[in-house]
Amino acid sequence: MSETWTTVASCESVTAASPKEVVVGEHILAIFRYQNRLFAIDGMCAHQGGPIAEGEVAHGCVTCPWHGWQYELETGIQTINRQPLQRTYEVRELNGEIQVRL
């Protein structure tokens, strides 16, 4: 696994009410703050590429706004078939910045 952390946003730019979609190289990520924790997950829904960062978050899951597929923020597991369909990434806050490790 890479030891390189990449800054993707300022800490203030990602709130519980305002997730953020970011592009890092060839990766599109959705960054969420839920219950005072940060989560980074593939930004495109495994079903048909919907924008995950625009989804609603409840009970630790995000719902894709296009077709309602739901994924656990922590694991990327799809809630119906219990398969890990969305990749998750390590994420941290450091010196006012949000960083991910790809």
QUIRA-V297013 format. One record per pair of residues at least 6 apart in sequence whose C-alpha atoms are under 8 Angstrom apart, sorted by the first residue. I is the first residue (numbers start at 0). J is the second residue. D is the distance in Angstrom with one decimal. If there is no record, write none. Layout:
i | j | d
I | J | D
I | J | D
This chain:
i | j | d
0 | 101 | 8.0
1 | 100 | 6.9
1 | 101 | 6.7
2 | 100 | 7.1
3 | 100 | 6.1
3 | 101 | 7.7
4 | 98 | 5.8
4 | 99 | 5.4
4 | 100 | 4.7
4 | 101 | 7.5
5 | 98 | 5.1
5 | 99 | 5.4
5 | 100 | 6.3
5 | 101 | 8.0
6 | 96 | 6.4
6 | 97 | 5.7
6 | 98 | 4.2
6 | 99 | 6.6
7 | 21 | 6.6
7 | 23 | 7.5
7 | 96 | 7.5
7 | 97 | 5.8
7 | 98 | 5.6
7 | 99 | 7.0
8 | 21 | 8.0
8 | 96 | 5.9
8 | 97 | 5.2
8 | 98 | 7.3
9 | 95 | 6.0
9 | 96 | 4.4
9 | 97 | 5.7
10 | 92 | 6.9
10 | 95 | 5.3
10 | 96 | 5.1
10 | 97 | 5.6
11 | 95 | 7.7
12 | 19 | 7.6
13 | 19 | 6.1
13 | 30 | 7.2
13 | 31 | 6.7
13 | 32 | 6.4
14 | 31 | 7.3
14 | 32 | 5.6
15 | 31 | 6.9
15 | 32 | 4.9
15 | 33 | 5.6
15 | 34 | 7.7
15 | 35 | 8.0
17 | 31 | 7.7
18 | 29 | 7.0
18 | 30 | 5.7
18 | 31 | 4.8
18 | 32 | 6.8
18 | 52 | 5.8
18 | 53 | 7.4
19 | 29 | 5.7
19 | 30 | 5.2
19 | 31 | 6.8
19 | 52 | 5.9
20 | 27 | 7.0
20 | 28 | 5.7
20 | 29 | 4.6
20 | 30 | 6.3
20 | 42 | 6.6
20 | 52 | 5.5
21 | 27 | 5.8
21 | 28 | 5.3
21 | 29 | 6.5
21 | 30 | 7.6
21 | 42 | 8.0
22 | 28 | 6.2
26 | 41 | 7.7
27 | 41 | 6.3
27 | 42 | 5.0
27 | 43 | 6.9
28 | 39 | 6.4
28 | 40 | 5.7
28 | 41 | 4.8
28 | 42 | 4.1
28 | 43 | 7.6
28 | 52 | 8.0
29 | 39 | 5.7
29 | 40 | 5.4
29 | 41 | 6.0
29 | 42 | 4.5
29 | 51 | 6.3
29 | 52 | 4.8
30 | 37 | 7.0
30 | 38 | 5.7
30 | 39 | 4.6
30 | 40 | 6.7
30 | 52 | 7.0
31 | 37 | 5.6
31 | 38 | 5.1
31 | 39 | 6.5
31 | 52 | 7.6
32 | 38 | 6.4
33 | 56 | 7.9
33 | 59 | 7.2
37 | 90 | 6.6
37 | 91 | 7.0
38 | 72 | 6.2
38 | 73 | 6.6
38 | 87 | 7.8
38 | 88 | 7.5
38 | 89 | 7.7
38 | 90 | 6.3
39 | 72 | 7.6
39 | 87 | 5.7
39 | 88 | 5.3
39 | 89 | 6.8
39 | 90 | 6.2
39 | 99 | 7.4
40 | 72 | 6.9
40 | 75 | 6.9
40 | 85 | 6.6
40 | 86 | 5.8
40 | 87 | 4.3
40 | 88 | 6.0
41 | 51 | 7.6
41 | 85 | 5.7
41 | 86 | 5.4
41 | 87 | 6.4
42 | 50 | 6.0
42 | 51 | 5.1
42 | 52 | 6.3
43 | 49 | 5.4
43 | 50 | 5.3
43 | 51 | 5.7
44 | 50 | 6.5
44 | 51 | 5.9
44 | 63 | 6.7
44 | 68 | 7.9
44 | 85 | 7.2
45 | 84 | 6.2
45 | 85 | 6.4
46 | 68 | 7.4
49 | 63 | 6.4
49 | 64 | 6.9
49 | 65 | 5.7
50 | 63 | 6.8
50 | 64 | 7.1
50 | 65 | 7.8
51 | 61 | 7.3
51 | 62 | 7.4
51 | 63 | 5.3
51 | 64 | 7.2
53 | 63 | 7.3
53 | 64 | 6.5
54 | 61 | 5.8
54 | 62 | 5.1
54 | 63 | 4.8
54 | 64 | 5.0
55 | 61 | 5.5
55 | 62 | 5.4
55 | 63 | 7.3
55 | 64 | 7.4
56 | 62 | 6.5
59 | 71 | 5.9
59 | 72 | 5.9
59 | 73 | 7.5
60 | 69 | 6.3
60 | 70 | 5.3
60 | 71 | 4.3
60 | 72 | 5.4
61 | 69 | 5.5
61 | 70 | 5.5
61 | 71 | 6.5
61 | 72 | 6.5
62 | 68 | 5.6
62 | 69 | 4.3
62 | 70 | 6.6
63 | 69 | 6.3
68 | 77 | 7.2
68 | 78 | 7.9
69 | 77 | 5.7
69 | 78 | 5.7
69 | 79 | 7.8
70 | 76 | 5.3
70 | 77 | 4.4
70 | 78 | 5.7
70 | 85 | 7.3
71 | 77 | 6.6
71 | 78 | 6.9
72 | 87 | 7.7
73 | 87 | 7.1
74 | 83 | 6.9
74 | 85 | 7.9
74 | 86 | 7.7
74 | 87 | 6.4
75 | 83 | 5.2
75 | 84 | 6.0
75 | 85 | 4.4
75 | 86 | 5.7
75 | 87 | 5.9
76 | 82 | 5.1
76 | 83 | 3.8
76 | 84 | 5.8
76 | 85 | 6.6
77 | 83 | 6.1
77 | 84 | 6.1
77 | 85 | 7.6
88 | 99 | 6.6
88 | 100 | 6.3
88 | 101 | 6.3
89 | 99 | 5.6
89 | 100 | 5.4
89 | 101 | 7.5
90 | 97 | 7.0
90 | 98 | 5.6
90 | 99 | 4.4
90 | 100 | 6.5
91 | 97 | 5.8
91 | 98 | 5.4
91 | 99 | 6.5
92 | 98 | 6.2
